[in-house]
Amino acid sequence: MAATASNSGTTGGERKKNDDKDVPPPLPAPLNVPVADSHTHLDMQSGSVGDALAKAASVGVTTVIQVGCDLAGSRWAAETAAAHDAVWATVALHPNEAPRIVLGDPDGWSRQGEREPGGDAALDEALAEIDALAALPHVRGVGETGLDYFRTGPEGMAAQERSFRRHIDIAKRHGKALVIHDREAHDDVLRVLEEEGAPDRVVFHCYSGDAEMAKICAAAGYYMSFAGNITFKNAQPLRDALAVAPSDLVLVETDAPFLTPMPYRGRPNAPYLIPVTLRAMAEIKGVHEDALATAVAANTARVFGY
C-alpha cells in the first residue's frame, strides 16, 4: 500500500518511500513441476510477449492461455498463439462487451471511449467473427463469456444472455473449451448452461462461487480456475470452495494484470507470479505443491487440448 504519511520532507518529484504500486513483484522460487497460467491478458501487460514468456518459464510457468475479450483482443490472441509455441488462445466477447455493442456507450461508462449503439445486427456480426476465429487451430477455447451483473445493469442483461448462449453454441460446434466469466450471476450462469447444454469442457475462470456452488460444478464436471484473489483476507469463501473442489477439476490462473496475489496486491500481475498462487492453493488443500502442480498441469492440458 502506498504511504499515506505527510511528505512535507520531500520535494514534489521525489518518490514516496513505500509507493511501489507500479514496481513489478520479484521472481518467486521456481516450481519443480511446470504448470500453465490458464487465463491471462498479455495484451494488457507492459513489456513484450517474448519477455513475459521467458520470465514465466524461468519459474516453471511454461504455457499461457491468452484470453480475448472483444474482437480486437480476440484477433490479437489468435495471432499471438500462432506466433509463440508457449501460447494458446481463447476468443470471445466479454459479457460487458455485448451490451456495449448493442446499446452503445454514449457516456463512456466502460472507460473504453464513447460508442454508438449497433443493435442486435452488430452483435450478430461480431459473433460471426468470433465463430470464425474459434475454428483456428491455435484457438483452444471460447471465452471469456458469461454473465456479469456487477458492471452491467438490468438494461444490458438481455444482450449478455443472448451473447452467452451464442458462445456456448460456438464452443460446442468447434469442440473447444468454454471459458466463463461469472460475476454476481451464479444462478443464471448455471441455468443457461443447463438450458443450452454445456460443452464437454467448461471452465469457471476466476472462480467466485462458494463451497456449495463448487460441489454443483464438480457434479457437472465443470473446471474451476482459481486466481490470486484466493490469497486476499476477505476471500474465505473462495478458500472453502477450493478445499472441496476435486483436484482433477482445479486450474490456476493470474488474470494478469489483475488480481495480483498477496503480499503484492495492487502491483502489476503477470504469469511469472503463478507459483505464489499455486503455493497458497496447495496449503489450502493440504497437499504438497508438486502434487497440486502435477494435477493442474494435466487438467489445463486436458481442458485446452494441447
Secondary structure, 3 states (H helix, E strand, C coil): CCCCCCCCCCCCCCCCCCCCCCCCCCCCCCCCCCEEEEEECHHHCCCCHHHHHHHHHCCCEEEEEEECCCHHHHHHHHHHHHHCCCEEEEECCCCCHHHHHHHCECCCCCCCCCECCCHHHHHHHHHHHHHHHHCCCCEEEEEEEEEECCCCCHHHHHHHHHHHHHHHHHHHHHCCEEEEEEECCHHHHHHHHHHHCCCCCEEECCCCCCHHHHHHHHHHCCEEEECHHHHCCCCHHHHHHHHHCCHHHEEECCCCCCCCCCCCCCCCCCHHHHHHHHHHHHHHHCCCHHHHHHHHHHHHHHHHCC
